[in-house]
């Protein structure tokens, strides 16, 4: 139902890695220009484009994603609801509801897909926020799933960034959580 697109980045080691230029006005403007062109093709094909953000990317905050959607101005540009990507501080790990609520308030009307994963703090001397199997971290899955169901009742969750051996555990959690919260889910 949509084509996924990443914002890119300037770090030569990978587009999801930190680089000061990722947050520059020039990078944001280039992203707007590129997505206007992409959305013109998406419009012609009738397929929405779902953009994803991350604290290390040009789309580092929910407001920045909102700014992008507004600047591109195309009804074909939508949002991939991946709240773990916006957890960038210790406080946010301890209060994922604040991240979820901000994403939902600013981007809820544009959500077309969600990434099912979780996060937790690693016991290390400096801050390390790890992606982990859904249900084994700090994410408020009830709020996450209820918000997604409200705006995208026929949408889908994508389980990502896990070794194949952990996918069944992730799937089992997502299914059991949906049942526990009374959210209809097809497998």
GUZA-217328 format. One record per residue (C-alpha): residue number from 1; x negated, y negated, z. Coordinates in pm, 1 decimal, padded with zeros to 6 digits. Layout:
BEGIN
SITE:nr:X:Y:Z
SITE:NUM:X:Y:Z
...
//
This chain:
BEGIN
SITE:nr:X:Y:Z
SITE:1:00000.0:00000.0:00000.0
SITE:2:-00299.2:-00236.8:00014.0
SITE:3:-00662.7:-00268.4:-00087.6
SITE:4:-00910.8:-00324.3:00193.2
SITE:5:-01173.8:-00597.7:00166.5
SITE:6:-01456.3:-00698.6:00399.6
SITE:7:-01583.2:-01054.1:00435.8
SITE:8:-01944.4:-00956.4:00365.6
SITE:9:-02247.6:-01097.7:00540.4
SITE:10:-02602.9:-01223.0:00499.9
SITE:11:-02797.4:-00969.4:00707.7
SITE:12:-02995.7:-00746.3:00468.5
SITE:13:-02947.3:-00450.3:00705.3
SITE:14:-02569.7:-00450.3:00665.8
SITE:15:-02271.0:-00677.1:00619.8
SITE:16:-02139.3:-00615.7:00973.1
SITE:17:-02465.2:-00725.8:01135.9
SITE:18:-02541.2:-01066.0:01286.1
SITE:19:-02688.6:-01350.2:01085.4
SITE:20:-02663.6:-01725.0:01157.2
SITE:21:-02548.2:-01797.0:00801.9
SITE:22:-02244.5:-01569.2:00849.9
SITE:23:-02084.1:-01852.8:01048.6
SITE:24:-02172.6:-02145.3:00822.7
SITE:25:-01914.0:-02361.2:00643.5
SITE:26:-02083.3:-02269.8:00313.0
SITE:27:-02021.4:-01899.8:00373.6
SITE:28:-01659.2:-01961.4:00466.9
SITE:29:-01604.1:-02171.5:00153.0
SITE:30:-01762.9:-01902.2:-00063.0
SITE:31:-01533.3:-01642.5:00095.1
SITE:32:-01227.5:-01859.2:00026.6
SITE:33:-01332.1:-01903.7:-00336.5
SITE:34:-01399.1:-01531.5:-00383.4
SITE:35:-01070.9:-01426.9:-00225.8
SITE:36:-00870.5:-01671.8:-00437.5
SITE:37:-01008.6:-01491.1:-00743.2
SITE:38:-00943.9:-01148.6:-00591.8
SITE:39:-00588.6:-01247.6:-00495.1
SITE:40:-00511.9:-01365.5:-00848.7
SITE:41:-00590.1:-01013.2:-00970.3
SITE:42:-00402.3:-00860.6:-00674.9
SITE:43:-00098.8:-01071.6:-00765.7
SITE:44:-00111.2:-00949.7:-01126.2
SITE:45:-00137.7:-00588.6:-01006.0
SITE:46:00120.2:-00625.4:-00729.2
SITE:47:-00113.3:-00488.1:-00461.2
SITE:48:-00186.2:-00682.5:-00139.2
SITE:49:-00543.4:-00727.9:-00020.9
SITE:50:-00608.5:-00665.4:00351.6
SITE:51:-00905.7:-00855.5:00490.9
SITE:52:-01084.3:-00750.1:00808.4
SITE:53:-01277.2:-00964.8:01051.8
SITE:54:-01543.4:-00903.1:01314.3
SITE:55:-01721.3:-01113.0:01578.3
SITE:56:-02043.0:-01085.7:01375.9
SITE:57:-01886.3:-01184.6:01043.0
SITE:58:-01767.0:-01508.3:00885.6
SITE:59:-01424.7:-01408.7:01021.1
SITE:60:-01539.3:-01399.8:01382.5
SITE:61:-01220.5:-01513.9:01558.7
SITE:62:-00848.2:-01471.7:01500.8
SITE:63:-00827.9:-01846.4:01430.5
SITE:64:-01097.1:-01817.7:01164.7
SITE:65:-00898.1:-01540.5:00993.3
SITE:66:-00586.1:-01759.6:01009.3
SITE:67:-00787.8:-02046.2:00858.6
SITE:68:-00895.4:-01815.5:00574.3
SITE:69:-00543.4:-01691.8:00500.4
SITE:70:-00416.1:-02050.3:00495.3
SITE:71:-00705.1:-02177.7:00280.3
SITE:72:-00666.4:-01900.9:00021.0
SITE:73:-00292.7:-01963.8:00019.5
SITE:74:-00191.8:-01640.3:-00151.9
SITE:75:00096.5:-01420.3:-00036.9
SITE:76:-00119.9:-01126.2:-00149.8
SITE:77:-00384.4:-01184.4:00119.5
SITE:78:-00299.5:-00990.3:00434.9
SITE:79:-00474.7:-00878.7:00753.5
SITE:80:-00619.0:-00547.3:00866.6
SITE:81:-00535.8:-00534.7:01240.3
SITE:82:-00859.2:-00408.4:01397.7
SITE:83:-00866.3:-00557.9:01748.1
SITE:84:-01186.4:-00383.5:01858.8
SITE:85:-01370.9:-00595.0:01601.7
SITE:86:-01267.8:-00909.2:01790.2
SITE:87:-01381.9:-00788.8:02133.0
SITE:88:-01709.1:-00973.9:02176.2
SITE:89:-01742.3:-01046.2:02547.4
SITE:90:-01741.4:-00857.0:02874.8
SITE:91:-01419.8:-01034.0:02977.5
SITE:92:-01250.0:-00931.5:02655.3
SITE:93:-01340.4:-00566.2:02712.4
SITE:94:-01180.9:-00591.8:03056.2
SITE:95:-00876.0:-00772.0:02916.5
SITE:96:-00805.4:-00641.0:02566.0
SITE:97:-00446.3:-00765.2:02598.4
SITE:98:-00570.3:-01122.4:02554.8
SITE:99:-00739.8:-01026.6:02227.6
SITE:100:-00432.5:-00837.2:02107.6
SITE:101:-00199.2:-01123.5:02194.3
SITE:102:-00411.4:-01383.0:02017.8
SITE:103:-00440.6:-01167.0:01704.7
SITE:104:-00068.3:-01098.6:01705.1
SITE:105:00029.1:-01463.2:01762.6
SITE:106:-00192.0:-01594.8:01482.6
SITE:107:-00181.8:-01307.1:01233.3
SITE:108:00115.5:-01085.9:01317.0
SITE:109:00317.7:-01189.9:01014.0
SITE:110:00029.3:-01088.0:00786.1
SITE:111:-00059.9:-00745.8:00931.2
SITE:112:-00032.4:-00456.8:00682.8
SITE:113:-00260.8:-00187.5:00831.4
SITE:114:-00437.2:-00110.2:01160.2
SITE:115:-00762.2:00058.8:01261.4
SITE:116:-00723.6:00298.7:01551.3
SITE:117:-01034.4:00294.9:01766.9
SITE:118:-01131.1:00188.3:02117.3
SITE:119:-01411.0:00008.8:02299.9
SITE:120:-01598.8:00018.0:02625.1
SITE:121:-01901.0:-00137.9:02787.3
SITE:122:-02214.7:00072.0:02792.6
SITE:123:-02404.9:00098.9:03119.7
SITE:124:-02709.9:-00089.7:02994.7
SITE:125:-02904.4:-00389.7:03114.2
SITE:126:-02777.4:-00618.0:02836.7
SITE:127:-02427.8:-00627.2:02689.8
SITE:128:-02347.0:-00338.3:02457.6
SITE:129:-01987.0:-00296.3:02347.3
SITE:130:-01940.4:00048.3:02199.8
SITE:131:-01671.3:00179.1:01969.9
SITE:132:-01529.0:00500.0:02113.7
SITE:133:-01252.2:00752.3:02050.8
SITE:134:-00904.1:00602.4:02092.2
SITE:135:-00784.0:00653.3:02448.7
SITE:136:-01132.7:00678.9:02597.8
SITE:137:-01198.7:00307.5:02631.9
SITE:138:-01038.8:-00014.0:02746.8
SITE:139:-00796.4:-00092.8:02460.4
SITE:140:-00436.2:-00152.1:02568.0
SITE:141:-00290.9:00098.0:02322.7
SITE:142:00066.8:00046.3:02429.9
SITE:143:00054.4:-00324.2:02345.2
SITE:144:-00148.0:-00258.4:02028.1
SITE:145:00096.9:00002.7:01898.5
SITE:146:00409.0:-00193.2:01994.0
SITE:147:00286.7:-00508.3:01821.2
SITE:148:00194.0:-00314.4:01508.4
SITE:149:00527.1:-00132.2:01504.8
SITE:150:00717.1:-00463.8:01530.1
SITE:151:00555.7:-00618.0:01223.8
SITE:152:00469.3:-00309.3:01023.4
SITE:153:00711.9:-00026.3:01111.0
SITE:154:00614.0:00170.6:00799.8
SITE:155:00245.0:00088.6:00828.1
SITE:156:-00037.8:00325.1:00899.0
SITE:157:-00331.4:00363.5:01136.0
SITE:158:-00675.3:00445.6:01000.6
SITE:159:-00909.0:00627.9:01237.3
SITE:160:-01261.0:00511.0:01162.7
SITE:161:-01625.3:00522.7:01271.9
SITE:162:-01611.5:00865.3:01432.1
SITE:163:-01801.5:01183.2:01355.6
SITE:164:-01573.4:01441.3:01193.3
SITE:165:-01579.6:01653.5:01508.8
SITE:166:-01408.4:01373.3:01708.1
SITE:167:-01133.3:01292.0:01457.7
SITE:168:-00894.0:01560.9:01591.3
SITE:169:-00929.5:01416.4:01944.2
SITE:170:-00858.8:01065.9:01811.8
SITE:171:-00559.7:01187.8:01612.2
SITE:172:-00420.4:01375.8:01912.0
SITE:173:-00445.7:01064.3:02129.0
SITE:174:-00277.0:00837.1:01873.6
SITE:175:00008.7:01087.0:01829.6
SITE:176:00053.9:01145.5:02203.7
SITE:177:00036.6:00773.0:02280.0
SITE:178:00299.5:00694.4:02015.3
SITE:179:00528.9:00959.4:02162.7
SITE:180:00471.0:00834.6:02518.3
SITE:181:00553.2:00476.9:02412.4
SITE:182:00858.5:00583.5:02209.0
SITE:183:00706.3:00471.5:01879.8
SITE:184:00802.0:00679.5:01575.4
SITE:185:00499.0:00819.6:01398.4
SITE:186:00461.0:01047.6:01099.6
SITE:187:00147.9:01254.7:01078.7
//
